[in-house]
C-alpha cells in the first residue's frame, strides 16, 4: 500500500473547502493546503480540520500547484481544487488504487454543477482529469489558467471509476465575470507562445465550440441551462482569441512608434504628485482632428459637486491625465464650503486643467439650477456631463468626442465601487488606471460582478456589447454628452426636479424633440465612488416620476423652469 498526500490550493474558499477536505480524509495520509493569503474563513476552517496549512502569495495556477507538490511528504499525490470533492464511488476507486498501485497516474471523470444543476451533457461532461499521480513522473504545465499535470513520455495511465464533483459556477453572473478574467489570462499566455489569431480562426472556433457543446455533446438535453453553458463556452473562446488578436495588433503598432515617458512634477503644500504623460515619436497621443466630420469644435466637461472635496480631488486627477487635452472643466457647485473651493483653486494654479467654478449659496438640493448656470458659463459647443464622484478612465473624453454625432446624445456607463475601494484610491492608482483593473478591484475587495465587462479595453467587445445590450440609451448625469444647441432648444434642466430621474427627464425631452440616444456604456467608462445620499426621499422620487410620466405621455419638449430663467 502506498501513502497519499492530498494537495489543495486555495484563495477565499470558505464556501466549499470543508466538504473538499472531508471528502479526502478516508483516502489521504496527509492533507496539504497551500493558501494564497485568503481574507475569509478559509485558514480557520483548514486549521480546525487539522491539515498541513501553508501560506504562499499566488504565483500563477501551475506555478502554485508545483510549489504545493514540493510541500507534500509523500510522492503519491491526490490533487484537488477547493471547489471539488470526491464522490463515494471515486473514493472507493482511489482506495483500490492505493492498495494496488499499477500506473504512474490515474484519470477520472469530472461532473460539473452549473448554477445548481448537474450537467451530464454539454462539453462540461465528461471532463477527463489527471488528479492521482506519482509526482516523480511529471509536473504541472499547460497554459494558465488551464493547468494540467503532464506525465513524462512513456508513463502508464489508468482510469478510476466514479466522478470528481465540481461546483463550477454558482450563477450566470459569476460565469460571465470569470470568462472575462480567464480569457484575458489565456490570451496573454497565447501571445507569449506566439499563437496566431486570424479572423477566420476566431469565427470558426467560436461557432465550433457552441456546436460541439450544444449539438454533438447533447447540451440541448439539459434544457435552458445547457444552452447558457454552451453559449458561454463559445463566448470564452471568442474573447480569448479576440483579445489575443488585439495584443498582436498593439505589438505591431508599437514597433512603428517608440513610446517616450515625459514627467511633470506638481507640488502643493506637503503633497507631491507625479503626473506622467506620453508622446509618440512621429505621432501624437490623440489628435482632435482624427474624428468624424461632425466632431465638436470645443469641449466643456460639466462636473456637479456638493461638499465632497476628497471625491472631487480624485475626479479632477482623472481629468488631468486624459488622452484628449483640448477641453475646459466647468464645476457646477451646489453650495459647497471652503474646502471644496480650496481644492478647485489648487488645481487651477498647479495643473494644466482649464477650470471655471460656477457656485451658488447652499439652498437645499438645487442641482438642476446650478447645472443650467454651468451650461450658460460653458464655452463649448459640445457638453459632457458627469458628477464629482465619478473618476473617468483616461480615454473618457476621447471616446465622447469620437462618438459625437449630429442628432444624437451619448449615454455612457459607470461601475459603482464600494466604500472600502473608494477610500483606498490614491493619485498613483488613478495614474496607473488601477480603478479600471478587475484584478486590482478584486484584490481590494470589490465583489465579483458581471458589470466588470464594462472595464474591457478591447474595441471589438465594446462595440458588440454596446450594440446588443438590452439597456436603453438614457441621459445619465454621471456620464452623458450632447450638443449645447440641442440642450438649449429644450431649455435645459427642469429646475422643479429633485433627486431621482432629473437627468433622464432632460433626455426624454431631447428624444421628444427628435434627438436620439446612442449607447456607449461599454466604451466611455467612469467609476462611481460610494457616499451617502441624505437628499434622497420617497416624496421627491414620487414627484419626479409624475413629471417624467407627463413628459413621456404628452411628448413635452420644453420646460418653463429652465435655462431661460437665468438669461437677462
C-alpha positions as CSV (number, residue, x, y, z in Angstrom):
1,X,0.0,0.0,0.0
2,X,1.3,3.5,-0.9
3,X,0.8,6.6,1.1
4,X,-1.0,9.5,-0.5
5,X,-0.7,13.3,0.1
6,X,-3.9,15.2,-0.8
7,X,-2.8,18.6,-2.1
8,X,-5.2,21.6,-2.4
9,X,-4.6,25.3,-3.4
10,X,-7.0,27.9,-2.0
11,X,-7.9,31.5,-2.0
12,X,-11.1,32.7,-0.2
13,X,-12.7,29.2,-0.4
14,X,-14.7,29.2,2.8
15,X,-17.9,28.0,1.0
16,X,-16.5,24.7,-0.3
17,X,-13.2,23.9,1.4
18,X,-14.6,21.9,4.3
19,X,-16.5,19.5,2.1
20,X,-13.4,19.2,-0.1
21,X,-11.2,18.3,2.8
22,X,-13.7,15.9,4.4
23,X,-14.1,14.0,1.1
24,X,-10.4,13.0,1.0
25,X,-9.9,12.2,4.7
26,X,-10.6,8.5,4.2
27,X,-8.0,8.1,1.4
28,X,-5.2,10.6,2.2
29,X,-2.5,10.0,4.7
30,X,-1.7,13.7,4.7
31,X,-3.7,16.8,3.5
32,X,-1.7,19.8,2.4
33,X,-3.4,23.2,1.8
34,X,-1.4,26.0,0.1
35,X,-3.3,29.2,0.6
36,X,-2.8,32.4,-1.3
37,X,-3.4,34.7,1.7
38,X,-7.2,34.3,2.0
39,X,-9.1,37.1,3.8
40,X,-12.2,35.0,4.6
41,X,-12.6,32.0,7.0
42,X,-10.5,29.6,4.8
43,X,-7.5,29.5,7.1
44,X,-9.6,29.0,10.2
45,X,-11.6,26.1,8.6
46,X,-8.4,24.4,7.4
47,X,-6.6,24.6,10.7
48,X,-9.6,23.3,12.6
49,X,-9.7,20.3,10.3
50,X,-6.0,19.5,11.2
51,X,-4.5,19.9,7.7
52,X,-0.9,21.0,6.9
53,X,-1.6,24.7,6.2
54,X,0.9,26.8,4.2
55,X,0.6,30.4,3.1
56,X,2.1,31.4,-0.2
57,X,1.3,34.5,-2.3
58,X,-0.2,33.4,-5.6
59,X,2.5,32.5,-8.2
60,X,0.2,31.6,-11.1
61,X,-2.0,28.5,-11.3
62,X,0.5,25.9,-12.5
63,X,3.3,27.5,-10.5
64,X,1.3,27.5,-7.3
65,X,0.4,23.8,-7.8
66,X,4.1,22.8,-8.4
67,X,5.0,24.7,-5.2
68,X,2.3,22.7,-3.4
69,X,3.7,19.4,-4.7
70,X,7.1,20.2,-3.1
71,X,5.5,20.7,0.3
72,X,3.9,17.2,0.3
73,X,5.5,14.5,2.4
74,X,4.7,11.6,0.0
75,X,5.3,11.1,-3.7
76,X,1.8,9.8,-4.5
77,X,-0.4,12.8,-4.9
78,X,-4.2,13.4,-5.0
79,X,-4.7,16.9,-6.3
80,X,-8.0,18.7,-5.9
81,X,-9.3,22.2,-6.3
82,X,-11.1,23.7,-3.3
83,X,-14.5,23.6,-5.1
84,X,-14.2,19.9,-5.8
85,X,-15.0,16.8,-3.8
86,X,-14.7,13.0,-4.2
87,X,-17.9,11.1,-4.9
88,X,-18.3,7.9,-2.9
89,X,-17.6,5.7,-6.0
90,X,-14.5,7.7,-6.8
91,X,-13.3,7.5,-3.2
92,X,-13.6,3.7,-3.2
93,X,-11.8,3.5,-6.5
94,X,-8.9,5.5,-5.1
95,X,-8.7,3.2,-2.1
96,X,-8.3,0.3,-4.5
97,X,-5.6,2.0,-6.4
98,X,-3.8,2.9,-3.2
99,X,-3.8,-0.8,-2.1
100,X,-2.6,-2.0,-5.6
101,X,-0.8,0.9,-7.4
102,X,-0.2,-0.2,-11.0
103,X,0.1,3.1,-13.0
104,X,2.1,6.3,-13.0
105,X,-1.1,8.3,-13.0
106,X,-4.9,7.9,-12.8
107,X,-7.6,9.9,-14.6
108,X,-11.2,10.3,-13.5
109,X,-14.3,12.0,-14.9
110,X,-15.3,15.4,-13.5
111,X,-19.0,16.2,-13.1
112,X,-19.8,19.9,-13.0
113,X,-22.6,21.6,-11.0
114,X,-23.5,24.6,-13.1
115,X,-25.8,27.2,-11.3
116,X,-27.2,24.5,-9.1
117,X,-27.7,21.9,-11.9
118,X,-25.5,18.8,-12.5
119,X,-24.5,18.9,-16.2
120,X,-24.4,15.4,-17.7
121,X,-24.2,16.8,-21.2
122,X,-22.5,19.8,-23.0
123,X,-18.8,20.0,-23.2
124,X,-18.7,20.2,-19.4
125,X,-19.1,16.4,-19.2
126,X,-17.3,14.2,-19.2
127,X,-14.1,16.1,-18.4
128,X,-11.2,13.7,-18.0
129,X,-8.8,14.9,-15.3
130,X,-5.5,13.5,-14.1
131,X,-5.7,14.0,-10.4
132,X,-4.0,11.0,-8.8
133,X,-0.3,10.6,-9.8
134,X,3.3,9.9,-8.8
135,X,4.9,13.4,-8.6
136,X,8.3,11.9,-9.7
137,X,6.8,11.2,-13.1
138,X,5.9,14.8,-14.2
139,X,4.9,18.3,-13.2
140,X,2.1,20.8,-13.6
141,X,2.2,22.5,-17.0
142,X,-0.3,23.7,-19.6
143,X,-1.3,27.3,-20.3
144,X,-2.6,29.4,-17.4
145,X,-5.4,29.3,-16.2
146,X,-5.9,25.9,-17.8
147,X,-3.2,24.0,-16.0
148,X,-2.7,20.2,-16.2
149,X,-0.3,17.6,-14.8
150,X,1.9,16.4,-17.6
151,X,3.4,13.0,-17.2
152,X,6.7,12.0,-18.8
153,X,6.7,10.3,-22.1
154,X,6.2,6.6,-21.7
155,X,4.3,6.9,-18.4
156,X,1.4,4.5,-17.9
157,X,-2.1,5.8,-17.3
158,X,-5.1,4.2,-15.5
159,X,-8.8,5.2,-15.2
160,X,-10.7,5.5,-12.0
161,X,-14.4,4.8,-11.6
162,X,-16.7,7.5,-10.2
163,X,-17.0,11.2,-10.7
164,X,-15.0,14.1,-9.3
165,X,-17.7,16.5,-8.2
166,X,-17.1,20.2,-9.1
167,X,-19.2,23.2,-8.2
168,X,-18.0,25.2,-11.1
169,X,-20.3,28.4,-11.1
170,X,-23.0,29.4,-8.7
171,X,-24.6,32.0,-11.0
172,X,-24.5,33.1,-14.6
173,X,-23.1,36.5,-13.4
174,X,-20.1,34.7,-11.8
175,X,-19.5,32.7,-15.0
176,X,-19.5,35.9,-17.2
177,X,-17.1,37.6,-14.9
178,X,-14.8,34.6,-14.9
179,X,-15.0,34.4,-18.7
180,X,-13.6,37.9,-19.0
181,X,-10.9,37.2,-16.4
182,X,-9.8,33.8,-17.7
183,X,-9.9,34.9,-21.4
184,X,-7.5,37.7,-20.5
185,X,-5.1,35.3,-18.9
186,X,-5.3,32.8,-21.7
187,X,-4.8,35.5,-24.4
188,X,-1.7,36.7,-22.6
189,X,-0.3,33.2,-22.4
190,X,-1.1,32.5,-26.1
191,X,0.6,35.8,-27.0
192,X,3.8,34.7,-25.2
193,X,3.8,31.5,-27.2
194,X,3.4,33.2,-30.5
195,X,0.0,31.7,-31.3
196,X,-1.9,33.4,-34.2
197,X,-5.4,34.7,-34.1
198,X,-6.8,35.3,-37.6
199,X,-10.4,36.4,-38.1
200,X,-11.4,33.1,-39.7
201,X,-9.9,31.2,-36.7
202,X,-11.9,33.4,-34.3
203,X,-15.2,32.9,-36.2
204,X,-14.8,29.1,-36.9
205,X,-13.6,28.1,-33.4
206,X,-16.3,30.2,-31.7
207,X,-19.0,28.6,-33.8
208,X,-17.5,25.1,-33.4
209,X,-17.3,25.4,-29.6
210,X,-21.1,26.1,-29.4
211,X,-22.0,23.4,-32.0
212,X,-19.8,20.8,-30.2
213,X,-21.2,21.6,-26.8
214,X,-24.9,22.1,-27.7
215,X,-25.3,19.6,-30.5
216,X,-22.6,16.9,-30.5
217,X,-22.4,16.7,-26.7
218,X,-26.2,17.0,-26.5
219,X,-26.3,20.2,-24.4
220,X,-29.9,20.6,-25.5
221,X,-30.9,17.7,-23.2
222,X,-30.0,19.9,-20.2
223,X,-32.7,22.5,-21.2
224,X,-32.1,26.2,-20.8
225,X,-29.0,25.8,-18.7
226,X,-27.5,23.6,-21.3
227,X,-27.9,26.4,-23.9
228,X,-26.5,29.0,-21.4
229,X,-23.5,26.8,-20.6
230,X,-22.8,26.1,-24.3
231,X,-23.2,29.7,-25.3
232,X,-20.8,30.9,-22.6
233,X,-18.2,28.2,-23.6
234,X,-18.3,29.7,-27.1
235,X,-18.0,33.3,-25.7
236,X,-14.9,32.3,-23.8
237,X,-13.3,31.0,-27.0
238,X,-14.3,34.2,-28.9
239,X,-12.9,36.5,-26.2
240,X,-9.7,34.6,-25.8
241,X,-8.8,34.8,-29.5
242,X,-10.1,38.3,-30.0
243,X,-8.0,39.6,-27.1
244,X,-5.1,37.7,-28.5
245,X,-5.6,39.4,-31.9
246,X,-5.7,42.8,-30.2
247,X,-2.4,42.1,-28.4
248,X,-0.8,41.2,-31.7
249,X,-2.1,44.3,-33.3
250,X,-0.8,46.5,-30.5
251,X,2.6,44.9,-30.7
252,X,2.8,45.7,-34.5
253,X,1.9,49.3,-33.8
254,X,4.4,49.7,-31.0
255,X,7.2,48.7,-33.4
256,X,6.4,51.7,-35.5
257,X,6.3,54.2,-32.7
258,X,8.6,54.3,-29.7
259,X,7.0,55.5,-26.5
260,X,8.8,58.2,-24.6
261,X,7.8,58.9,-21.0
262,X,7.8,62.6,-20.0
263,X,7.1,63.6,-16.4
264,X,5.9,66.8,-14.8
265,X,6.2,67.3,-11.0
266,X,3.4,69.2,-9.3
267,X,3.7,70.3,-5.7
268,X,1.1,71.5,-3.2
269,X,2.0,72.3,0.4
270,X,3.4,69.0,1.8
271,X,2.0,66.8,-1.1
272,X,3.8,66.0,-4.3
273,X,2.2,64.2,-7.2
274,X,3.9,62.7,-10.2
275,X,1.9,63.1,-13.4
276,X,3.1,61.1,-16.4
277,X,2.1,62.0,-19.9
278,X,3.2,60.1,-23.1
279,X,4.1,61.2,-26.5
280,X,4.7,59.1,-29.6
281,X,7.7,59.8,-31.9
282,X,6.2,60.6,-35.3
283,X,2.7,60.8,-33.9
284,X,0.6,62.5,-31.1
285,X,-1.2,60.7,-28.3
286,X,-4.6,61.9,-29.6
287,X,-5.3,64.2,-32.5
288,X,-8.5,66.1,-32.0
289,X,-8.8,66.3,-35.8
290,X,-8.8,62.5,-36.1
291,X,-12.5,62.4,-35.6
292,X,-15.6,62.3,-37.8
293,X,-16.6,65.3,-39.8
294,X,-19.3,66.2,-37.3
295,X,-16.8,66.5,-34.5
296,X,-17.2,69.3,-31.9
297,X,-15.1,72.4,-32.2
298,X,-14.9,73.0,-28.4
299,X,-15.5,70.7,-25.4
300,X,-16.8,71.6,-22.0
301,X,-16.9,69.0,-19.2
302,X,-19.5,69.9,-16.6
303,X,-19.0,68.3,-13.2
304,X,-21.5,68.6,-10.4
305,X,-20.4,68.6,-6.8
306,X,-21.7,69.3,-3.3
307,X,-19.4,69.1,-0.2
308,X,-17.4,66.0,-1.4
309,X,-14.0,67.6,-1.6
310,X,-11.9,64.4,-1.4
311,X,-14.0,62.7,-4.1
312,X,-13.8,65.8,-6.3
313,X,-10.0,65.8,-5.9
314,X,-9.8,62.2,-7.2
315,X,-12.1,63.1,-10.1
316,X,-10.0,66.1,-11.2
317,X,-6.9,63.9,-11.1
318,X,-8.7,61.7,-13.6
319,X,-9.2,64.6,-15.9
320,X,-5.6,65.8,-15.6
321,X,-4.4,62.6,-17.3
322,X,-6.9,62.4,-20.1
323,X,-5.6,61.4,-23.6
324,X,-7.7,64.2,-25.1
325,X,-6.4,67.5,-23.8
326,X,-8.4,70.3,-25.6
327,X,-11.3,70.8,-23.1
328,X,-12.4,73.0,-20.3
329,X,-13.8,71.9,-17.0
330,X,-16.9,73.7,-15.6
331,X,-17.6,72.8,-12.0
332,X,-21.3,73.1,-11.1
333,X,-21.1,73.6,-7.3
334,X,-24.5,73.4,-5.5
335,X,-23.2,75.4,-2.5
336,X,-20.1,73.6,-1.2
337,X,-17.9,75.1,1.5
338,X,-14.4,76.5,1.6
339,X,-12.7,73.1,1.5
340,X,-14.1,72.4,-2.0
341,X,-13.2,75.9,-3.1
342,X,-9.6,75.4,-1.9
343,X,-9.2,72.2,-3.8
344,X,-10.5,73.7,-7.0
345,X,-8.2,76.7,-6.6
346,X,-5.2,74.4,-6.1
347,X,-6.0,72.5,-9.4
348,X,-6.4,75.8,-11.2
349,X,-3.0,77.0,-10.0
350,X,-1.0,73.8,-10.2
351,X,-2.3,71.7,-13.1
352,X,-3.0,72.3,-16.8
353,X,-6.7,72.0,-16.3
354,X,-8.8,75.0,-17.5
355,X,-11.4,75.2,-14.7
356,X,-14.4,77.5,-14.3
357,X,-16.0,77.3,-10.9
358,X,-19.8,78.1,-11.0
359,X,-21.2,78.3,-7.5
360,X,-24.3,79.5,-5.7
361,X,-25.2,79.6,-2.0
362,X,-26.4,76.4,-0.4
363,X,-30.3,76.4,-0.5
364,X,-31.0,72.7,-0.4
365,X,-30.9,70.4,-3.4
366,X,-30.7,72.7,-6.4
367,X,-28.7,70.5,-8.8
368,X,-30.7,71.4,-11.9
369,X,-30.4,75.1,-11.2
370,X,-26.6,75.0,-10.9
371,X,-26.4,72.8,-14.0
372,X,-28.3,75.4,-16.1
373,X,-25.9,78.1,-14.8
374,X,-23.0,75.9,-15.7
375,X,-24.3,75.4,-19.2
376,X,-24.6,79.2,-19.7
377,X,-21.0,79.6,-18.4
378,X,-19.6,76.9,-20.7
379,X,-17.7,77.8,-23.9
380,X,-18.0,74.5,-25.7
381,X,-20.4,73.6,-28.5
382,X,-20.4,70.1,-27.1
383,X,-21.0,69.3,-23.5
384,X,-20.0,66.3,-21.4
385,X,-21.9,65.9,-18.1
386,X,-20.6,63.9,-15.1
387,X,-20.6,64.0,-11.3
388,X,-17.9,64.9,-8.8
389,X,-17.9,61.4,-7.5
390,X,-17.1,59.7,-10.9
391,X,-13.5,59.1,-11.8
392,X,-13.1,59.0,-15.6
393,X,-11.0,56.5,-17.4
394,X,-8.1,58.2,-19.2
395,X,-9.9,57.9,-22.6
396,X,-13.2,59.1,-21.3
397,X,-13.3,62.5,-23.2
398,X,-11.6,61.0,-26.3
399,X,-14.4,58.5,-26.6
400,X,-17.2,61.1,-26.2
401,X,-15.5,63.3,-28.9
402,X,-15.0,60.4,-31.3
403,X,-18.6,59.2,-31.0
404,X,-20.3,62.6,-31.1
405,X,-22.8,62.8,-34.0
406,X,-25.3,65.4,-35.1
407,X,-28.8,64.5,-34.0
408,X,-27.7,62.2,-31.1
409,X,-26.7,62.4,-27.4
410,X,-24.4,59.8,-25.9
411,X,-25.2,57.5,-22.9
412,X,-22.1,56.3,-21.1
413,X,-21.6,53.7,-18.3
414,X,-20.2,53.5,-14.8
415,X,-19.1,50.9,-12.3
416,X,-20.2,51.5,-8.8
417,X,-17.5,50.9,-6.2
418,X,-18.0,50.1,-2.5
419,X,-16.9,52.4,0.2
420,X,-13.7,50.5,1.0
421,X,-12.4,50.6,-2.5
422,X,-13.4,54.2,-2.9
423,X,-11.4,55.2,0.1
424,X,-8.3,53.3,-1.0
425,X,-7.9,55.0,-4.4
426,X,-4.9,57.4,-4.4
427,X,-3.4,59.5,-7.2
428,X,-0.9,56.8,-8.2
429,X,-3.8,54.4,-8.6
430,X,-5.5,56.7,-10.9
431,X,-2.3,57.3,-12.9
432,X,-1.8,53.5,-13.2
433,X,-5.5,53.1,-14.1
434,X,-6.0,50.7,-11.2
435,X,-9.6,51.6,-10.6
436,X,-10.3,50.2,-14.1
437,X,-8.4,46.9,-13.5
438,X,-10.5,43.9,-12.5
439,X,-7.5,42.3,-10.7
440,X,-6.9,45.4,-8.7
441,X,-10.5,45.8,-7.7
442,X,-10.8,42.2,-6.6
443,X,-7.6,42.4,-4.6
444,X,-9.1,45.5,-2.8
445,X,-12.3,43.6,-2.0
446,X,-14.7,44.9,-4.7
447,X,-17.2,41.9,-5.1
448,X,-17.3,39.9,-8.3
449,X,-19.9,41.2,-10.8
450,X,-20.7,40.7,-14.4
451,X,-20.5,44.5,-14.7
452,X,-16.8,44.2,-14.8
453,X,-17.4,43.7,-18.5
454,X,-17.7,47.5,-18.7
455,X,-14.0,47.7,-17.9
456,X,-12.9,46.0,-21.1
457,X,-10.3,47.8,-23.2
458,X,-11.0,45.8,-26.4
459,X,-12.8,47.7,-29.0
460,X,-14.4,44.7,-30.6
461,X,-16.0,43.7,-27.3
462,X,-17.1,47.3,-26.6
463,X,-18.9,47.6,-29.9
464,X,-20.5,44.2,-29.5
465,X,-21.8,44.9,-26.0
466,X,-22.9,48.5,-26.9
467,X,-24.9,47.1,-29.8
468,X,-26.6,44.1,-28.1
469,X,-27.1,45.4,-24.6
470,X,-30.8,45.5,-23.5
471,X,-30.2,48.7,-21.5
472,X,-31.7,51.7,-23.3
473,X,-29.6,54.8,-24.0
474,X,-30.7,57.4,-21.5
475,X,-29.4,60.8,-20.4
476,X,-27.4,59.8,-17.3
477,X,-25.9,62.6,-15.1
478,X,-22.8,60.5,-14.3
479,X,-21.8,60.0,-17.9
480,X,-23.6,61.6,-20.9
481,X,-22.9,64.2,-23.6
482,X,-24.7,66.2,-26.2
483,X,-24.7,69.3,-28.3
484,X,-25.2,72.5,-26.4
485,X,-27.7,73.7,-29.1
486,X,-29.9,70.7,-28.6
487,X,-29.9,71.2,-24.8
488,X,-30.7,74.9,-25.1
489,X,-33.5,74.1,-27.6
490,X,-35.4,72.2,-24.8
491,X,-34.5,74.9,-22.2
492,X,-32.0,72.7,-20.3
493,X,-32.7,71.0,-17.0
494,X,-36.2,71.3,-15.3
495,X,-35.5,73.1,-12.0
496,X,-38.6,71.7,-10.3
497,X,-36.9,68.3,-10.4
498,X,-35.3,66.9,-7.2
499,X,-33.0,63.9,-6.8
500,X,-34.1,60.8,-8.7
501,X,-34.5,60.9,-12.5
502,X,-33.8,64.6,-13.1
503,X,-31.2,63.7,-15.7
504,X,-33.4,61.3,-17.5
505,X,-36.2,63.8,-17.7
506,X,-33.9,66.1,-19.8
507,X,-33.1,63.1,-22.1
508,X,-36.7,62.3,-22.5
509,X,-37.5,65.8,-23.7
510,X,-34.5,65.7,-26.1
511,X,-35.9,62.5,-27.6
512,X,-39.3,64.1,-27.9
513,X,-37.6,66.8,-29.8
514,X,-36.1,64.3,-32.3
515,X,-32.6,63.8,-30.7
516,X,-31.8,60.1,-30.4
517,X,-29.8,58.4,-27.7
518,X,-26.7,56.4,-28.6
519,X,-25.3,53.7,-26.3
520,X,-21.6,53.9,-25.3
521,X,-21.9,52.3,-21.9
522,X,-19.0,49.9,-22.6
523,X,-16.8,52.5,-24.3
524,X,-16.9,55.6,-22.2
525,X,-16.4,54.5,-18.6
526,X,-16.1,56.0,-15.1
527,X,-16.1,54.5,-11.7
528,X,-18.6,55.8,-9.1
529,X,-17.3,56.5,-5.6
530,X,-19.5,55.5,-2.8
531,X,-21.2,58.1,-0.5
532,X,-24.4,58.6,1.4
533,X,-27.4,60.4,-0.2
534,X,-29.4,62.1,2.6
535,X,-31.3,64.1,0.0
536,X,-32.9,61.0,-1.5
537,X,-36.5,60.7,-0.2
538,X,-39.6,58.8,-1.3
539,X,-41.6,62.1,-1.8
540,X,-39.1,63.6,-4.2
541,X,-38.8,60.3,-6.1
542,X,-42.6,60.1,-6.5
543,X,-42.8,63.8,-7.6
544,X,-40.1,63.3,-10.2
545,X,-41.8,60.1,-11.5
546,X,-45.0,62.0,-12.1
547,X,-43.2,64.8,-14.0
548,X,-41.5,62.2,-16.2
549,X,-44.7,60.4,-16.9
550,X,-46.3,63.6,-18.1
551,X,-43.3,64.4,-20.3
552,X,-43.5,61.0,-22.0
553,X,-47.3,60.9,-22.3
554,X,-47.7,64.4,-23.7
555,X,-44.4,64.4,-25.7
556,X,-43.2,67.6,-23.9
557,X,-40.0,69.2,-25.2
558,X,-39.8,72.5,-23.4
559,X,-39.6,73.1,-19.6
560,X,-40.7,76.6,-18.4
561,X,-38.3,76.3,-15.5
562,X,-35.0,76.1,-17.3
563,X,-32.1,78.0,-18.7
564,X,-34.1,80.9,-20.0
565,X,-34.8,81.9,-16.3
566,X,-31.1,82.9,-15.9
567,X,-30.7,84.9,-19.1
568,X,-31.5,88.6,-18.9
